[in-house]
């Protein structure tokens, strides 16, 4: 239903939420704030691409000695160990969450899909070029829309489908048309995109049922332990490899930034604020990650300027603006609100 403007003086003093609901619009006061927070998350995620490449480039001797998979698994474990320590240090709810069985149910699911997604993406990144990785990873926007239709009670509107298309094209082509050969690296990246889409959908589900900070803590513990276990399974020389990795010049700073920014800040913010938005709209915002990565790459002379950069970025931005302008016409309620009204 279209929003009807009113000049009724009795509306003065009422909240925007009350006025919007009387007009047939489900307005959530946190939604706009959530959009801005999630946009800041994509800014940090864009930088994580640079940090991951810096760490992997510095660790080429260890990759040659021990293999790509165990090195990547240990890096992901280190990244989330830093985030785990920070969230347990600063939030009492995180420490309380470790004692609640229900938190471990949600945290293990979120941690499991993140573990597969991050490890698979980083392993594949050592085999394919960045533009191909960006394009294939951006397919999680499409996958989120498909999963939402399949699993959720709130399927996307038509405007969101257009936003999905524009975000996928803009994010995927920002560094030019990808050159796909469909080797194992491309297939692994598509697999990681699927698990990132699952993470978005499951985040929406669990953060509306359990405390987001507790979920964050348990998911960090799960993914840290899981990655260490995978590293131990894949190499008999885990202590020696860990010593070599941590003593390698050019690794500790990117690893700390990945833990502080990419995991602690970004995933905590995602768990706290994504629940106020439709999961597909959140996925469209997340598609800004390669835009920021390209901007950072330009600043570090890692990316060459082409006309594809403003074209891809402009299309992605237009898709987000279109979705943002049409969102007030969509009635989307959180699961708690649905349960209260039923």
N, C-alpha and C positions, 0 to 999 in steps of 0.2 A: 504494500500500500504506500502510495506517495505521501511524503510528509506535508501536512497542511499547515501553512503559516497562520498564526492566530494573533489577533490584537486584543484578546480578552485580558483586561487588566487583572482579573483574578489569577492569571498565570504568574503574576509577579510574586517573587518570593518562593515559588515552588522550584524544585530541582529539575534539571534538564531530564533526568531519568523519568520523573513523574509526567512531565509534559509529553515526552516522547512516547511513553507507554499509552497515554490517552489517545495519541495520534496513530497508534498501531505500529509503532516502531520500537524495537527492543534495543535501547541505547545503553551501553555499559560504560560508566564513567572512566573505567580503567583502560578501555580499549585503545584510545589515542596514545596514552602513556605507554602502553604495551608495545604499540607499533614503533614508537621512538626508541624504546629500550632494545627491541629486537633488531632495529636498524643499526644501533651501536654494536650489537653482537656481531653483525656481519662485517663491520669495520675491523674488529679484532680478528675475526676468522680470516679476513683477507690478508692480514699480516702473518697469520700462522702458516700460510702457504710458503711465504718467504723463509720463516724460521725452520720449517720442516726441510726445505731444500738445502738450507745452510747446514743443518745437522747431518743430513744424508751425504752431502758433498764432502764434509769433513771426515765422515766415517767410511769412505771408500776402502781404505786398507782393512778395516774390520769386516766390511761386507765381503771382501775377497777372501778373508781368512775363515769367517764363520758362516757366511751366507746372509742373504737379504732378510729372510723371515725372522730368524732369532734376533738380529740387530733391531729390526723394526719393532718387534714385540717388546723388547727391553725398553726402547725409547718411549713407546706408548705407556708401558708400566711406570716408567719414571715420571712422565708427564702427569699421569693421574695420581701418582703417589704424592707429588707436590700439592696438587689440588686437594687431595684427601686430607693432608695435614693442615692445610689452611682452613678448610671448612670446619674441621673438628676443633681447631684452635679458636675460631672466632664466633662459632654459633653453638649455644647450649642445646638447641633443638636438634642439631646434627648428632651430638653425643647421645641424646635421648633416643634418636631414631635408630641407633645401633642396637638398642635393647627391645625394639618392637618387631615382632614377627611379621606383621603386615607390611612394614616398611621394606623388609628384605624381599618380600614377594615382588613388589613393584620395582625395587632397586635392582634386583637380579635381572629382571626383564629389560629395563633401560640400560643397565650395564652390559648385558649380553649383546644387544643389538649394536650398541656403540663399539664394543670390542671388535666385533666382526667388521663393522663399517670402517673404523679407523685403520685397523691393521691391513685390511684388504686394499684400501685406498693408498696407503703409504707404500706397500709392497709394489703395487701396480705403477705408482708414480716413478719408480726407479727404472721402468721399462718403456713408458710412453711419454710424449711431449706434453707440456703444460696445457696447451690449447685443447688437445684431445681429451685430457683428463677433466678440464673445466666443462667441456660440452657434455661428456658422458655423466659426470657427477650431477650436472644440472637436471638430468632426467628424473631426479628424485622429486621435482616439482610435479611432473606428470604422474609419477607413481603415487605420490601423496593424494592427488585428486582421485585416482582409481581406487586406492585403498579406502578413502573416505566414503566413496559411494558404496563400497563393498561392506565396510565394517561399522561405519558410524551412523547415528540417527539423523545427522544434518548434512545431506549431500550438498555439493557446491551449486551455486547459482550459475546461470549462463555467463554472467560477467566474469565470474571467477575462472571459468574455462578459457575465456579470452585472455585473462591475466596469466593463466598457466602457459598458454601458447607463447605469449609475448615474452614472459620471463625466461622460458626455456630457450627460445631463439636468441634473445639478447645476451643471456649468460654464456650460451654455448659458442656464439660467433663473435664475442667481443675481441678475440685475438685472431680473427679470420676463420674461414671455413676449416673445420677439423679434417685431418687426413686419416681416415679410418682404414685399418688393415684387418681388423677383427682378429688380432692375436690374443694371447692369454691376458695381456695387460688391459686391453679394451674390455674384454669380458669380465675380468675381475673388477674393473671400475664400475661397470653396470651393476654388478652384484653389490658393490659397496653403496651405490645410489639407492638400491632397493632397501637396504638396511637403514640408511639414513631416513628414508621415507617412513619405514616402520617406527623409527625412533620418534619422529614428529607425531605420528598417530598415537603411539603408546604414551608419550609425554602428556598429550591432551587427556588421555584416559585416566592415568594414575595421579596426576597433579590435581585433578578435581576430586579425588577421593582421599588422598593422604597428604600430609604436610610436605610441601615441596623441598624444604631444607633437609628433612629426614631422608627423603628419596634421593636427594643429591648425594648425601653422605654414603648411603648404602650402595648406590650405583658406583661411586668412586672406589669404594673398597672392593666391590666385585670385579670391576674392570682391571684394577691394579693386580689383584691376586690372579685373575684369569690370564693376563698377559705374561706375568712371571711364570705361570705354569706352562704356557705355550712356549716360552723361551727355553725353559728347562727341558721340555720334551724334544725341542728341535736341535739342541746342542748339548753335548756332554760336558762342555767347558764353560758353563754359565758364569762361575766366579771370575775366571780369567777374562772372559768377554766383557763382563761388567766393569772390571778394572780397566781394561783397555779403552772402553767407550768413555768412561767418566774422566779418564786422564788425557783423552784426545783434545788437543787445542781446538777451540771453535765449536764445542758441543754444549758445555754447561750453560752458557748464556741463552742460546736458543731454546734449550730444554726447559730452563726456568721460566722463560717467557711463555712457552707453550703451556706449562702447568698453571702459571698465574693468570695469564690472559685467556688463552684458548679453552682451558678446562674450568678453572675455578670461577672466573668472572662470567664467561659466556654461558656455561651450562647451568650455573646457579641462576642467572638472569632468565635463561630460557625456561627453566622449571617454575620460576616465580611468575612470569608474565605471559607465557604462551597460552595459558588456560583461558585468558580473556578474549581470545581471537579464534576465528575459524581456522582449523589446522591447514587448510589449503592457502588461506591468506598469509599465514605465518610462513609457509613454504615459499610463497612468492617473494616475501621480504628477504628470506634467507638467500634467494638467488642473487642478491647484491654482492655476495662474497667474492666472486671472480672479478667484479668491477673494482672493488677496493684492492684486490690482489694485483690487478693490472696497473692501477694508479701507483701502488707501491713499487711495482716492477719498473715502471717508467722512471720513478725517482731514483732507483738504484741502477739504472741502465741495464736491467735484465730483460726488458721488453722494448721492442721497436715500435715507434708510433706509426699507426696506419689509420685509414679512414674507418676501418671496422670498429675501432675503439669507441668513437662517438656514436656510430650507428647502433652497435650492440647495446651500449650503455643507455642510449636514448630510448630504444625500444623497450628495454627492461624498465626504465623509469616511467615511460608512458603506461605500461601495463600496471605498475603499482599505483599510479595516480588514478587510473580508471577504476581499479578495484576500490581504492580509498574513497572516491567520490560516490560510488554506488553502494558501499557497505551500509549506510544508515537505512536503506530500504530493505535490508535483510533482517529477518527475525532469527537471531541465533542466541540461544541461552546455554549457560553452563549446565552441566549435569546436576549440580546441587540445586540450581533454580528449578530444573525440571522436576526433581524429586520433591521439592518443597511445594510446588504447584499441583502435584498429582495427589 
